[in-house]
Amino acid sequence: MRTRSAWALGEIKDTRAVEPLIQSVNDQDWYIHWGAADALGKIGDNRALEPLTLLKDDDDDYVRRAGKEAIEKIRANNSNNTA
């Protein structure tokens, strides 16, 4: 249920969800922090960059990849907004 909620928040792209999603990045369940990272990438808010960088050391390959992809999406979104 929490992963689906994170997914829905990412689809809505409401920046009010950024702080709760950042907290979910540290969840013990890999599926939760994978979903939170994905949602944060979709939202594209800079506040998520630092917490997402911590995922590079996660034990799970899917989580590491989700963190990396989320960071790339946020950076691409920011470069598109400044162009």
mmCIF file of the N, C-alpha and C atoms, coordinates in Angstrom:
data_MODEL
# 
_entry.id   MODEL 
# 
loop_
_atom_site.group_PDB 
_atom_site.id 
_atom_site.type_symbol 
_atom_site.label_atom_id 
_atom_site.label_alt_id 
_atom_site.label_comp_id 
_atom_site.label_asym_id 
_atom_site.label_entity_id 
_atom_site.label_seq_id 
_atom_site.pdbx_PDB_ins_code 
_atom_site.Cartn_x 
_atom_site.Cartn_y 
_atom_site.Cartn_z 
_atom_site.occupancy 
_atom_site.B_iso_or_equiv 
_atom_site.pdbx_formal_charge 
_atom_site.auth_seq_id 
_atom_site.auth_comp_id 
_atom_site.auth_asym_id 
_atom_site.auth_atom_id 
_atom_site.pdbx_PDB_model_num 
ATOM 1   N N  . MET A 1 1  ? 0.812  -1.191 0.000   1.00 0.00 ? 1  MET A N  1 
ATOM 2   C CA . MET A 1 1  ? 0.000  0.000  0.000   1.00 0.00 ? 1  MET A CA 1 
ATOM 3   C C  . MET A 1 1  ? 0.865  1.268  0.000   1.00 0.00 ? 1  MET A C  1 
ATOM 4   N N  . ARG A 1 2  ? 1.930  1.273  0.803   1.00 0.00 ? 2  ARG A N  1 
ATOM 5   C CA . ARG A 1 2  ? 2.779  2.469  0.865   1.00 0.00 ? 2  ARG A CA 1 
ATOM 6   C C  . ARG A 1 2  ? 3.528  2.697  -0.444  1.00 0.00 ? 2  ARG A C  1 
ATOM 7   N N  . THR A 1 3  ? 3.917  1.616  -1.106  1.00 0.00 ? 3  THR A N  1 
ATOM 8   C CA . THR A 1 3  ? 4.610  1.771  -2.386  1.00 0.00 ? 3  THR A CA 1 
ATOM 9   C C  . THR A 1 3  ? 3.669  2.340  -3.427  1.00 0.00 ? 3  THR A C  1 
ATOM 10  N N  . ARG A 1 4  ? 2.441  1.873  -3.442  1.00 0.00 ? 4  ARG A N  1 
ATOM 11  C CA . ARG A 1 4  ? 1.452  2.423  -4.382  1.00 0.00 ? 4  ARG A CA 1 
ATOM 12  C C  . ARG A 1 4  ? 1.176  3.891  -4.080  1.00 0.00 ? 4  ARG A C  1 
ATOM 13  N N  . SER A 1 5  ? 1.172  4.238  -2.813  1.00 0.00 ? 5  SER A N  1 
ATOM 14  C CA . SER A 1 5  ? 0.971  5.639  -2.437  1.00 0.00 ? 5  SER A CA 1 
ATOM 15  C C  . SER A 1 5  ? 2.127  6.500  -2.937  1.00 0.00 ? 5  SER A C  1 
ATOM 16  N N  . ALA A 1 6  ? 3.356  6.006  -2.781  1.00 0.00 ? 6  ALA A N  1 
ATOM 17  C CA . ALA A 1 6  ? 4.514  6.741  -3.280  1.00 0.00 ? 6  ALA A CA 1 
ATOM 18  C C  . ALA A 1 6  ? 4.419  6.903  -4.789  1.00 0.00 ? 6  ALA A C  1 
ATOM 19  N N  . TRP A 1 7  ? 4.045  5.834  -5.474  1.00 0.00 ? 7  TRP A N  1 
ATOM 20  C CA . TRP A 1 7  ? 3.896  5.896  -6.933  1.00 0.00 ? 7  TRP A CA 1 
ATOM 21  C C  . TRP A 1 7  ? 2.871  6.958  -7.328  1.00 0.00 ? 7  TRP A C  1 
ATOM 22  N N  . ALA A 1 8  ? 1.723  6.967  -6.650  1.00 0.00 ? 8  ALA A N  1 
ATOM 23  C CA . ALA A 1 8  ? 0.671  7.939  -6.957  1.00 0.00 ? 8  ALA A CA 1 
ATOM 24  C C  . ALA A 1 8  ? 1.148  9.370  -6.704  1.00 0.00 ? 8  ALA A C  1 
ATOM 25  N N  . LEU A 1 9  ? 1.881  9.581  -5.620  1.00 0.00 ? 9  LEU A N  1 
ATOM 26  C CA . LEU A 1 9  ? 2.399  10.918 -5.331  1.00 0.00 ? 9  LEU A CA 1 
ATOM 27  C C  . LEU A 1 9  ? 3.371  11.375 -6.418  1.00 0.00 ? 9  LEU A C  1 
ATOM 28  N N  . GLY A 1 10 ? 4.154  10.450 -6.938  1.00 0.00 ? 10 GLY A N  1 
ATOM 29  C CA . GLY A 1 10 ? 5.059  10.786 -8.031  1.00 0.00 ? 10 GLY A CA 1 
ATOM 30  C C  . GLY A 1 10 ? 4.305  11.156 -9.296  1.00 0.00 ? 10 GLY A C  1 
ATOM 31  N N  . GLU A 1 11 ? 3.221  10.466 -9.561  1.00 0.00 ? 11 GLU A N  1 
ATOM 32  C CA . GLU A 1 11 ? 2.413  10.763 -10.743 1.00 0.00 ? 11 GLU A CA 1 
ATOM 33  C C  . GLU A 1 11 ? 1.741  12.127 -10.632 1.00 0.00 ? 11 GLU A C  1 
ATOM 34  N N  . ILE A 1 12 ? 1.323  12.486 -9.431  1.00 0.00 ? 12 ILE A N  1 
ATOM 35  C CA . ILE A 1 12 ? 0.659  13.772 -9.195  1.00 0.00 ? 12 ILE A CA 1 
ATOM 36  C C  . ILE A 1 12 ? 1.666  14.922 -9.266  1.00 0.00 ? 12 ILE A C  1 
ATOM 37  N N  . LYS A 1 13 ? 2.917  14.642 -8.882  1.00 0.00 ? 13 LYS A N  1 
ATOM 38  C CA . LYS A 1 13 ? 4.010  15.620 -8.899  1.00 0.00 ? 13 LYS A CA 1 
ATOM 39  C C  . LYS A 1 13 ? 3.756  16.816 -7.982  1.00 0.00 ? 13 LYS A C  1 
ATOM 40  N N  . ASP A 1 14 ? 3.137  16.539 -6.866  1.00 0.00 ? 14 ASP A N  1 
ATOM 41  C CA . ASP A 1 14 ? 2.864  17.590 -5.876  1.00 0.00 ? 14 ASP A CA 1 
ATOM 42  C C  . ASP A 1 14 ? 4.074  17.728 -4.962  1.00 0.00 ? 14 ASP A C  1 
ATOM 43  N N  . THR A 1 15 ? 4.679  18.901 -4.951  1.00 0.00 ? 15 THR A N  1 
ATOM 44  C CA . THR A 1 15 ? 5.890  19.105 -4.157  1.00 0.00 ? 15 THR A CA 1 
ATOM 45  C C  . THR A 1 15 ? 5.647  19.005 -2.649  1.00 0.00 ? 15 THR A C  1 
ATOM 46  N N  . ARG A 1 16 ? 4.397  19.045 -2.219  1.00 0.00 ? 16 ARG A N  1 
ATOM 47  C CA . ARG A 1 16 ? 4.112  18.862 -0.786  1.00 0.00 ? 16 ARG A CA 1 
ATOM 48  C C  . ARG A 1 16 ? 4.460  17.450 -0.334  1.00 0.00 ? 16 ARG A C  1 
ATOM 49  N N  . ALA A 1 17 ? 4.606  16.535 -1.272  1.00 0.00 ? 17 ALA A N  1 
ATOM 50  C CA . ALA A 1 17 ? 4.925  15.142 -0.937  1.00 0.00 ? 17 ALA A CA 1 
ATOM 51  C C  . ALA A 1 17 ? 6.424  14.904 -0.782  1.00 0.00 ? 17 ALA A C  1 
ATOM 52  N N  . VAL A 1 18 ? 7.243  15.883 -1.117  1.00 0.00 ? 18 VAL A N  1 
ATOM 53  C CA . VAL A 1 18 ? 8.694  15.673 -1.122  1.00 0.00 ? 18 VAL A CA 1 
ATOM 54  C C  . VAL A 1 18 ? 9.221  15.274 0.250   1.00 0.00 ? 18 VAL A C  1 
ATOM 55  N N  . GLU A 1 19 ? 8.893  16.002 1.292   1.00 0.00 ? 19 GLU A N  1 
ATOM 56  C CA . GLU A 1 19 ? 9.426  15.691 2.623   1.00 0.00 ? 19 GLU A CA 1 
ATOM 57  C C  . GLU A 1 19 ? 9.015  14.295 3.109   1.00 0.00 ? 19 GLU A C  1 
ATOM 58  N N  . PRO A 1 20 ? 7.733  13.917 3.024   1.00 0.00 ? 20 PRO A N  1 
ATOM 59  C CA . PRO A 1 20 ? 7.380  12.544 3.432   1.00 0.00 ? 20 PRO A CA 1 
ATOM 60  C C  . PRO A 1 20 ? 8.069  11.481 2.577   1.00 0.00 ? 20 PRO A C  1 
ATOM 61  N N  . LEU A 1 21 ? 8.240  11.746 1.289   1.00 0.00 ? 21 LEU A N  1 
ATOM 62  C CA . LEU A 1 21 ? 8.927  10.778 0.433   1.00 0.00 ? 21 LEU A CA 1 
ATOM 63  C C  . LEU A 1 21 ? 10.405 10.680 0.792   1.00 0.00 ? 21 LEU A C  1 
ATOM 64  N N  . ILE A 1 22 ? 11.020 11.805 1.144   1.00 0.00 ? 22 ILE A N  1 
ATOM 65  C CA . ILE A 1 22 ? 12.419 11.776 1.581   1.00 0.00 ? 22 ILE A CA 1 
ATOM 66  C C  . ILE A 1 22 ? 12.556 10.889 2.819   1.00 0.00 ? 22 ILE A C  1 
ATOM 67  N N  . GLN A 1 23 ? 11.614 10.983 3.743   1.00 0.00 ? 23 GLN A N  1 
ATOM 68  C CA . GLN A 1 23 ? 11.641 10.131 4.929   1.00 0.00 ? 23 GLN A CA 1 
ATOM 69  C C  . GLN A 1 23 ? 11.500 8.658  4.544   1.00 0.00 ? 23 GLN A C  1 
ATOM 70  N N  . SER A 1 24 ? 10.712 8.386  3.517   1.00 0.00 ? 24 SER A N  1 
ATOM 71  C CA . SER A 1 24 ? 10.509 7.007  3.075   1.00 0.00 ? 24 SER A CA 1 
ATOM 72  C C  . SER A 1 24 ? 11.732 6.420  2.382   1.00 0.00 ? 24 SER A C  1 
ATOM 73  N N  . VAL A 1 25 ? 12.625 7.276  1.904   1.00 0.00 ? 25 VAL A N  1 
ATOM 74  C CA . VAL A 1 25 ? 13.858 6.792  1.279   1.00 0.00 ? 25 VAL A CA 1 
ATOM 75  C C  . VAL A 1 25 ? 14.671 5.978  2.288   1.00 0.00 ? 25 VAL A C  1 
ATOM 76  N N  . ASN A 1 26 ? 14.509 6.268  3.571   1.00 0.00 ? 26 ASN A N  1 
ATOM 77  C CA . ASN A 1 26 ? 15.261 5.572  4.617   1.00 0.00 ? 26 ASN A CA 1 
ATOM 78  C C  . ASN A 1 26 ? 14.509 4.391  5.219   1.00 0.00 ? 26 ASN A C  1 
ATOM 79  N N  . ASP A 1 27 ? 13.384 4.031  4.664   1.00 0.00 ? 27 ASP A N  1 
ATOM 80  C CA . ASP A 1 27 ? 12.581 2.925  5.182   1.00 0.00 ? 27 ASP A CA 1 
ATOM 81  C C  . ASP A 1 27 ? 13.383 1.620  5.144   1.00 0.00 ? 27 ASP A C  1 
ATOM 82  N N  . GLN A 1 28 ? 13.101 0.721  6.051   1.00 0.00 ? 28 GLN A N  1 
ATOM 83  C CA . GLN A 1 28 ? 13.789 -0.572 6.098   1.00 0.00 ? 28 GLN A CA 1 
ATOM 84  C C  . GLN A 1 28 ? 13.393 -1.479 4.934   1.00 0.00 ? 28 GLN A C  1 
ATOM 85  N N  . ASP A 1 29 ? 12.207 -1.286 4.411   1.00 0.00 ? 29 ASP A N  1 
ATOM 86  C CA . ASP A 1 29 ? 11.714 -2.115 3.312   1.00 0.00 ? 29 ASP A CA 1 
ATOM 87  C C  . ASP A 1 29 ? 12.245 -1.570 1.981   1.00 0.00 ? 29 ASP A C  1 
ATOM 88  N N  . TRP A 1 30 ? 13.018 -2.381 1.259   1.00 0.00 ? 30 TRP A N  1 
ATOM 89  C CA . TRP A 1 30 ? 13.629 -1.910 0.015   1.00 0.00 ? 30 TRP A CA 1 
ATOM 90  C C  . TRP A 1 30 ? 12.577 -1.462 -0.988  1.00 0.00 ? 30 TRP A C  1 
ATOM 91  N N  . TYR A 1 31 ? 11.429 -2.105 -0.987  1.00 0.00 ? 31 TYR A N  1 
ATOM 92  C CA . TYR A 1 31 ? 10.380 -1.772 -1.948  1.00 0.00 ? 31 TYR A CA 1 
ATOM 93  C C  . TYR A 1 31 ? 9.830  -0.370 -1.682  1.00 0.00 ? 31 TYR A C  1 
ATOM 94  N N  . ILE A 1 32 ? 9.799  0.017  -0.422  1.00 0.00 ? 32 ILE A N  1 
ATOM 95  C CA . ILE A 1 32 ? 9.322  1.353  -0.052  1.00 0.00 ? 32 ILE A CA 1 
ATOM 96  C C  . ILE A 1 32 ? 10.331 2.401  -0.495  1.00 0.00 ? 32 ILE A C  1 
ATOM 97  N N  . HIS A 1 33 ? 11.614 2.216  -0.169  1.00 0.00 ? 33 HIS A N  1 
ATOM 98  C CA . HIS A 1 33 ? 12.541 3.266  -0.570  1.00 0.00 ? 33 HIS A CA 1 
ATOM 99  C C  . HIS A 1 33 ? 12.805 3.268  -2.070  1.00 0.00 ? 33 HIS A C  1 
ATOM 100 N N  . TRP A 1 34 ? 12.607 2.159  -2.730  1.00 0.00 ? 34 TRP A N  1 
ATOM 101 C CA . TRP A 1 34 ? 12.657 2.135  -4.197  1.00 0.00 ? 34 TRP A CA 1 
ATOM 102 C C  . TRP A 1 34 ? 11.507 2.985  -4.756  1.00 0.00 ? 34 TRP A C  1 
ATOM 103 N N  . GLY A 1 35 ? 10.290 2.797  -4.256  1.00 0.00 ? 35 GLY A N  1 
ATOM 104 C CA . GLY A 1 35 ? 9.129  3.560  -4.713  1.00 0.00 ? 35 GLY A CA 1 
ATOM 105 C C  . GLY A 1 35 ? 9.248  5.038  -4.394  1.00 0.00 ? 35 GLY A C  1 
ATOM 106 N N  . ALA A 1 36 ? 9.800  5.352  -3.234  1.00 0.00 ? 36 ALA A N  1 
ATOM 107 C CA . ALA A 1 36 ? 9.987  6.755  -2.852  1.00 0.00 ? 36 ALA A CA 1 
ATOM 108 C C  . ALA A 1 36 ? 11.003 7.427  -3.770  1.00 0.00 ? 36 ALA A C  1 
ATOM 109 N N  . ALA A 1 37 ? 12.087 6.739  -4.079  1.00 0.00 ? 37 ALA A N  1 
ATOM 110 C CA . ALA A 1 37 ? 13.096 7.302  -4.985  1.00 0.00 ? 37 ALA A CA 1 
ATOM 111 C C  . ALA A 1 37 ? 12.502 7.555  -6.363  1.00 0.00 ? 37 ALA A C  1 
ATOM 112 N N  . ASP A 1 38 ? 11.747 6.606  -6.854  1.00 0.00 ? 38 ASP A N  1 
ATOM 113 C CA . ASP A 1 38 ? 11.106 6.771  -8.155  1.00 0.00 ? 38 ASP A CA 1 
ATOM 114 C C  . ASP A 1 38 ? 10.173 7.979  -8.156  1.00 0.00 ? 38 ASP A C  1 
ATOM 115 N N  . ALA A 1 39 ? 9.365  8.112  -7.119  1.00 0.00 ? 39 ALA A N  1 
ATOM 116 C CA . ALA A 1 39 ? 8.426  9.230  -7.019  1.00 0.00 ? 39 ALA A CA 1 
ATOM 117 C C  . ALA A 1 39 ? 9.161  10.562 -6.928  1.00 0.00 ? 39 ALA A C  1 
ATOM 118 N N  . LEU A 1 40 ? 10.239 10.606 -6.167  1.00 0.00 ? 40 LEU A N  1 
ATOM 119 C CA . LEU A 1 40 ? 11.006 11.846 -6.041  1.00 0.00 ? 40 LEU A CA 1 
ATOM 120 C C  . LEU A 1 40 ? 11.605 12.258 -7.384  1.00 0.00 ? 40 LEU A C  1 
ATOM 121 N N  . GLY A 1 41 ? 12.029 11.293 -8.155  1.00 0.00 ? 41 GLY A N  1 
ATOM 122 C CA . GLY A 1 41 ? 12.539 11.607 -9.489  1.00 0.00 ? 41 GLY A CA 1 
ATOM 123 C C  . GLY A 1 41 ? 11.472 12.204 -10.377 1.00 0.00 ? 41 GLY A C  1 
ATOM 124 N N  . LYS A 1 42 ? 10.270 11.688 -10.274 1.00 0.00 ? 42 LYS A N  1 
ATOM 125 C CA . LYS A 1 42 ? 9.155  12.209 -11.078 1.00 0.00 ? 42 LYS A CA 1 
ATOM 126 C C  . LYS A 1 42 ? 8.772  13.624 -10.650 1.00 0.00 ? 42 LYS A C  1 
ATOM 127 N N  . ILE A 1 43 ? 8.827  13.889 -9.355  1.00 0.00 ? 43 ILE A N  1 
ATOM 128 C CA . ILE A 1 43 ? 8.477  15.219 -8.853  1.00 0.00 ? 43 ILE A CA 1 
ATOM 129 C C  . ILE A 1 43 ? 9.551  16.224 -9.256  1.00 0.00 ? 43 ILE A C  1 
ATOM 130 N N  . GLY A 1 44 ? 10.811 15.824 -9.166  1.00 0.00 ? 44 GLY A N  1 
ATOM 131 C CA . GLY A 1 44 ? 11.898 16.660 -9.657  1.00 0.00 ? 44 GLY A CA 1 
ATOM 132 C C  . GLY A 1 44 ? 12.324 17.809 -8.771  1.00 0.00 ? 44 GLY A C  1 
ATOM 133 N N  . ASP A 1 45 ? 12.150 17.673 -7.474  1.00 0.00 ? 45 ASP A N  1 
ATOM 134 C CA . ASP A 1 45 ? 12.490 18.743 -6.528  1.00 0.00 ? 45 ASP A CA 1 
ATOM 135 C C  . ASP A 1 45 ? 13.929 18.577 -6.032  1.00 0.00 ? 45 ASP A C  1 
ATOM 136 N N  . ASN A 1 46 ? 14.690 19.658 -6.064  1.00 0.00 ? 46 ASN A N  1 
ATOM 137 C CA . ASN A 1 46 ? 16.098 19.635 -5.635  1.00 0.00 ? 46 ASN A CA 1 
ATOM 138 C C  . ASN A 1 46 ? 16.308 19.168 -4.203  1.00 0.00 ? 46 ASN A C  1 
ATOM 139 N N  . ARG A 1 47 ? 15.314 19.344 -3.336  1.00 0.00 ? 47 ARG A N  1 
ATOM 140 C CA . ARG A 1 47 ? 15.474 18.935 -1.937  1.00 0.00 ? 47 ARG A CA 1 
ATOM 141 C C  . ARG A 1 47 ? 15.765 17.444 -1.813  1.00 0.00 ? 47 ARG A C  1 
ATOM 142 N N  . ALA A 1 48 ? 15.421 16.682 -2.818  1.00 0.00 ? 48 ALA A N  1 
ATOM 143 C CA . ALA A 1 48 ? 15.603 15.233 -2.761  1.00 0.00 ? 48 ALA A CA 1 
ATOM 144 C C  . ALA A 1 48 ? 16.998 14.786 -3.172  1.00 0.00 ? 48 ALA A C  1 
ATOM 145 N N  . LEU A 1 49 ? 17.798 15.654 -3.762  1.00 0.00 ? 49 LEU A N  1 
ATOM 146 C CA . LEU A 1 49 ? 19.105 15.241 -4.282  1.00 0.00 ? 49 LEU A CA 1 
ATOM 147 C C  . LEU A 1 49 ? 20.014 14.636 -3.219  1.00 0.00 ? 49 LEU A C  1 
ATOM 148 N N  . GLU A 1 50 ? 20.187 15.315 -2.120  1.00 0.00 ? 50 GLU A N  1 
ATOM 149 C CA . GLU A 1 50 ? 21.099 14.800 -1.087  1.00 0.00 ? 50 GLU A CA 1 
ATOM 150 C C  . GLU A 1 50 ? 20.634 13.455 -0.515  1.00 0.00 ? 50 GLU A C  1 
ATOM 151 N N  . PRO A 1 51 ? 19.361 13.333 -0.101  1.00 0.00 ? 51 PRO A N  1 
ATOM 152 C CA . PRO A 1 51 ? 18.925 12.023 0.405   1.00 0.00 ? 51 PRO A CA 1 
ATOM 153 C C  . PRO A 1 51 ? 19.037 10.910 -0.636  1.00 0.00 ? 51 PRO A C  1 
ATOM 154 N N  . LEU A 1 52 ? 18.807 11.238 -1.893  1.00 0.00 ? 52 LEU A N  1 
ATOM 155 C CA . LEU A 1 52 ? 18.902 10.221 -2.939  1.00 0.00 ? 52 LEU A CA 1 
ATOM 156 C C  . LEU A 1 52 ? 20.341 9.761  -3.151  1.00 0.00 ? 52 LEU A C  1 
ATOM 157 N N  . THR A 1 53 ? 21.315 10.633 -2.925  1.00 0.00 ? 53 THR A N  1 
ATOM 158 C CA . THR A 1 53 ? 22.709 10.223 -3.095  1.00 0.00 ? 53 THR A CA 1 
ATOM 159 C C  . THR A 1 53 ? 23.099 9.135  -2.088  1.00 0.00 ? 53 THR A C  1 
ATOM 160 N N  . LEU A 1 54 ? 22.414 9.077  -0.960  1.00 0.00 ? 54 LEU A N  1 
ATOM 161 C CA . LEU A 1 54 ? 22.707 8.054  0.039   1.00 0.00 ? 54 LEU A CA 1 
ATOM 162 C C  . LEU A 1 54 ? 22.347 6.653  -0.455  1.00 0.00 ? 54 LEU A C  1 
ATOM 163 N N  . LEU A 1 55 ? 21.476 6.573  -1.440  1.00 0.00 ? 55 LEU A N  1 
ATOM 164 C CA . LEU A 1 55 ? 21.064 5.273  -1.958  1.00 0.00 ? 55 LEU A CA 1 
ATOM 165 C C  . LEU A 1 55 ? 22.157 4.592  -2.772  1.00 0.00 ? 55 LEU A C  1 
ATOM 166 N N  . LYS A 1 56 ? 23.200 5.320  -3.137  1.00 0.00 ? 56 LYS A N  1 
ATOM 167 C CA . LYS A 1 56 ? 24.281 4.720  -3.929  1.00 0.00 ? 56 LYS A CA 1 
ATOM 168 C C  . LYS A 1 56 ? 24.982 3.602  -3.158  1.00 0.00 ? 56 LYS A C  1 
ATOM 169 N N  . ASP A 1 57 ? 24.854 3.602  -1.843  1.00 0.00 ? 57 ASP A N  1 
ATOM 170 C CA . ASP A 1 57 ? 25.474 2.575  -1.007  1.00 0.00 ? 57 ASP A CA 1 
ATOM 171 C C  . ASP A 1 57 ? 24.489 1.508  -0.530  1.00 0.00 ? 57 ASP A C  1 
ATOM 172 N N  . ASP A 1 58 ? 23.267 1.529  -1.050  1.00 0.00 ? 58 ASP A N  1 
ATOM 173 C CA . ASP A 1 58 ? 22.256 0.562  -0.621  1.00 0.00 ? 58 ASP A CA 1 
ATOM 174 C C  . ASP A 1 58 ? 22.654 -0.848 -1.058  1.00 0.00 ? 58 ASP A C  1 
ATOM 175 N N  . ASP A 1 59 ? 22.219 -1.834 -0.310  1.00 0.00 ? 59 ASP A N  1 
ATOM 176 C CA . ASP A 1 59 ? 22.532 -3.227 -0.625  1.00 0.00 ? 59 ASP A CA 1 
ATOM 177 C C  . ASP A 1 59 ? 21.792 -3.734 -1.860  1.00 0.00 ? 59 ASP A C  1 
ATOM 178 N N  . ASP A 1 60 ? 20.670 -3.139 -2.158  1.00 0.00 ? 60 ASP A N  1 
ATOM 179 C CA . ASP A 1 60 ? 19.831 -3.630 -3.252  1.00 0.00 ? 60 ASP A CA 1 
ATOM 180 C C  . ASP A 1 60 ? 20.118 -2.898 -4.564  1.00 0.00 ? 60 ASP A C  1 
ATOM 181 N N  . ASP A 1 61 ? 20.362 -3.657 -5.608  1.00 0.00 ? 61 ASP A N  1 
ATOM 182 C CA . ASP A 1 61 ? 20.675 -3.082 -6.920  1.00 0.00 ? 61 ASP A CA 1 
ATOM 183 C C  . ASP A 1 61 ? 19.524 -2.232 -7.459  1.00 0.00 ? 61 ASP A C  1 
ATOM 184 N N  . TYR A 1 62 ? 18.281 -2.674 -7.261  1.00 0.00 ? 62 TYR A N  1 
ATOM 185 C CA . TYR A 1 62 ? 17.125 -1.914 -7.744  1.00 0.00 ? 62 TYR A CA 1 
ATOM 186 C C  . TYR A 1 62 ? 17.036 -0.554 -7.059  1.00 0.00 ? 62 TYR A C  1 
ATOM 187 N N  . VAL A 1 63 ? 17.319 -0.532 -5.779  1.00 0.00 ? 63 VAL A N  1 
ATOM 188 C CA . VAL A 1 63 ? 17.273 0.713  -5.023  1.00 0.00 ? 63 VAL A CA 1 
ATOM 189 C C  . VAL A 1 63 ? 18.382 1.654  -5.489  1.00 0.00 ? 63 VAL A C  1 
ATOM 190 N N  . ARG A 1 64 ? 19.595 1.114  -5.652  1.00 0.00 ? 64 ARG A N  1 
ATOM 191 C CA . ARG A 1 64 ? 20.701 1.953  -6.149  1.00 0.00 ? 64 ARG A CA 1 
ATOM 192 C C  . ARG A 1 64 ? 20.357 2.542  -7.509  1.00 0.00 ? 64 ARG A C  1 
ATOM 193 N N  . ARG A 1 65 ? 19.805 1.712  -8.393  1.00 0.00 ? 65 ARG A N  1 
ATOM 194 C CA . ARG A 1 65 ? 19.439 2.185  -9.729  1.00 0.00 ? 65 ARG A CA 1 
ATOM 195 C C  . ARG A 1 65 ? 18.328 3.226  -9.663  1.00 0.00 ? 65 ARG A C  1 
ATOM 196 N N  . ALA A 1 66 ? 17.329 3.005  -8.815  1.00 0.00 ? 66 ALA A N  1 
ATOM 197 C CA . ALA A 1 66 ? 16.229 3.972  -8.678  1.00 0.00 ? 66 ALA A CA 1 
ATOM 198 C C  . ALA A 1 66 ? 16.750 5.311  -8.167  1.00 0.00 ? 66 ALA A C  1 
ATOM 199 N N  . GLY A 1 67 ? 17.674 5.281  -7.222  1.00 0.00 ? 67 GLY A N  1 
ATOM 200 C CA . GLY A 1 67 ? 18.261 6.515  -6.715  1.00 0.00 ? 67 GLY A CA 1 
ATOM 201 C C  . GLY A 1 67 ? 19.023 7.258  -7.799  1.00 0.00 ? 67 GLY A C  1 
ATOM 202 N N  . LYS A 1 68 ? 19.820 6.522  -8.555  1.00 0.00 ? 68 LYS A N  1 
ATOM 203 C CA . LYS A 1 68 ? 20.598 7.131  -9.639  1.00 0.00 ? 68 LYS A CA 1 
ATOM 204 C C  . LYS A 1 68 ? 19.679 7.732  -10.702 1.00 0.00 ? 68 LYS A C  1 
ATOM 205 N N  . GLU A 1 69 ? 18.662 6.987  -11.106 1.00 0.00 ? 69 GLU A N  1 
ATOM 206 C CA . GLU A 1 69 ? 17.733 7.474  -12.124 1.00 0.00 ? 69 GLU A CA 1 
ATOM 207 C C  . GLU A 1 69 ? 16.958 8.690  -11.632 1.00 0.00 ? 69 GLU A C  1 
ATOM 208 N N  . ALA A 1 70 ? 16.586 8.689  -10.351 1.00 0.00 ? 70 ALA A N  1 
ATOM 209 C CA . ALA A 1 70 ? 15.858 9.831  -9.793  1.00 0.00 ? 70 ALA A CA 1 
ATOM 210 C C  . ALA A 1 70 ? 16.727 11.080 -9.818  1.00 0.00 ? 70 ALA A C  1 
ATOM 211 N N  . ILE A 1 71 ? 17.991 10.934 -9.449  1.00 0.00 ? 71 ILE A N  1 
ATOM 212 C CA . ILE A 1 71 ? 18.914 12.076 -9.476  1.00 0.00 ? 71 ILE A CA 1 
ATOM 213 C C  . ILE A 1 71 ? 19.050 12.598 -10.904 1.00 0.00 ? 71 ILE A C  1 
ATOM 214 N N  . GLU A 1 72 ? 19.188 11.692 -11.861 1.00 0.00 ? 72 GLU A N  1 
ATOM 215 C CA . GLU A 1 72 ? 19.309 12.102 -13.265 1.00 0.00 ? 72 GLU A CA 1 
ATOM 216 C C  . GLU A 1 72 ? 18.063 12.851 -13.736 1.00 0.00 ? 72 GLU A C  1 
ATOM 217 N N  . LYS A 1 73 ? 16.889 12.369 -13.335 1.00 0.00 ? 73 LYS A N  1 
ATOM 218 C CA . LYS A 1 73 ? 15.638 13.046 -13.718 1.00 0.00 ? 73 LYS A CA 1 
ATOM 219 C C  . LYS A 1 73 ? 15.559 14.444 -13.121 1.00 0.00 ? 73 LYS A C  1 
ATOM 220 N N  . ILE A 1 74 ? 15.935 14.566 -11.855 1.00 0.00 ? 74 ILE A N  1 
ATOM 221 C CA . ILE A 1 74 ? 15.886 15.874 -11.191 1.00 0.00 ? 74 ILE A CA 1 
ATOM 222 C C  . ILE A 1 74 ? 16.847 16.838 -11.868 1.00 0.00 ? 74 ILE A C  1 
ATOM 223 N N  . ARG A 1 75 ? 18.051 16.376 -12.142 1.00 0.00 ? 75 ARG A N  1 
ATOM 224 C CA . ARG A 1 75 ? 19.040 17.249 -12.801 1.00 0.00 ? 75 ARG A CA 1 
ATOM 225 C C  . ARG A 1 75 ? 18.590 17.638 -14.205 1.00 0.00 ? 75 ARG A C  1 
ATOM 226 N N  . ALA A 1 76 ? 18.017 16.691 -14.944 1.00 0.00 ? 76 ALA A N  1 
ATOM 227 C CA . ALA A 1 76 ? 17.520 16.994 -16.294 1.00 0.00 ? 76 ALA A CA 1 
ATOM 228 C C  . ALA A 1 76 ? 16.372 17.993 -16.225 1.00 0.00 ? 76 ALA A C  1 
ATOM 229 N N  . ASN A 1 77 ? 15.486 17.812 -15.257 1.00 0.00 ? 77 ASN A N  1 
ATOM 230 C CA . ASN A 1 77 ? 14.369 18.734 -15.076 1.00 0.00 ? 77 ASN A CA 1 
ATOM 231 C C  . ASN A 1 77 ? 14.867 20.137 -14.771 1.00 0.00 ? 77 ASN A C  1 
ATOM 232 N N  . ASN A 1 78 ? 15.887 20.230 -13.937 1.00 0.00 ? 78 ASN A N  1 
ATOM 233 C CA . ASN A 1 78 ? 16.454 21.523 -13.570 1.00 0.00 ? 78 ASN A CA 1 
ATOM 234 C C  . ASN A 1 78 ? 17.160 22.184 -14.754 1.00 0.00 ? 78 ASN A C  1 
ATOM 235 N N  . SER A 1 79 ? 17.844 21.393 -15.561 1.00 0.00 ? 79 SER A N  1 
ATOM 236 C CA . SER A 1 79 ? 18.524 21.976 -16.712 1.00 0.00 ? 79 SER A CA 1 
ATOM 237 C C  . SER A 1 79 ? 17.514 22.428 -17.773 1.00 0.00 ? 79 SER A C  1 
ATOM 238 N N  . ASN A 1 80 ? 16.393 21.740 -17.880 1.00 0.00 ? 80 ASN A N  1 
ATOM 239 C CA . ASN A 1 80 ? 15.342 22.144 -18.805 1.00 0.00 ? 80 ASN A CA 1 
ATOM 240 C C  . ASN A 1 80 ? 14.666 23.436 -18.350 1.00 0.00 ? 80 ASN A C  1 
ATOM 241 N N  . ASN A 1 81 ? 14.567 23.611 -17.048 1.00 0.00 ? 81 ASN A N  1 
ATOM 242 C CA . ASN A 1 81 ? 13.921 24.811 -16.511 1.00 0.00 ? 81 ASN A CA 1 
ATOM 243 C C  . ASN A 1 81 ? 14.803 26.041 -16.594 1.00 0.00 ? 81 ASN A C  1 
ATOM 244 N N  . THR A 1 82 ? 16.115 25.845 -16.698 1.00 0.00 ? 82 THR A N  1 
ATOM 245 C CA . THR A 1 82 ? 17.016 26.995 -16.779 1.00 0.00 ? 82 THR A CA 1 
ATOM 246 C C  . THR A 1 82 ? 17.377 27.363 -18.211 1.00 0.00 ? 82 THR A C  1 
ATOM 247 N N  . ALA A 1 83 ? 17.001 26.522 -19.138 1.00 0.00 ? 83 ALA A N  1 
ATOM 248 C CA . ALA A 1 83 ? 17.350 26.787 -20.554 1.00 0.00 ? 83 ALA A CA 1 
ATOM 249 C C  . ALA A 1 83 ? 16.441 27.805 -21.174 1.00 0.00 ? 83 ALA A C  1 
# 
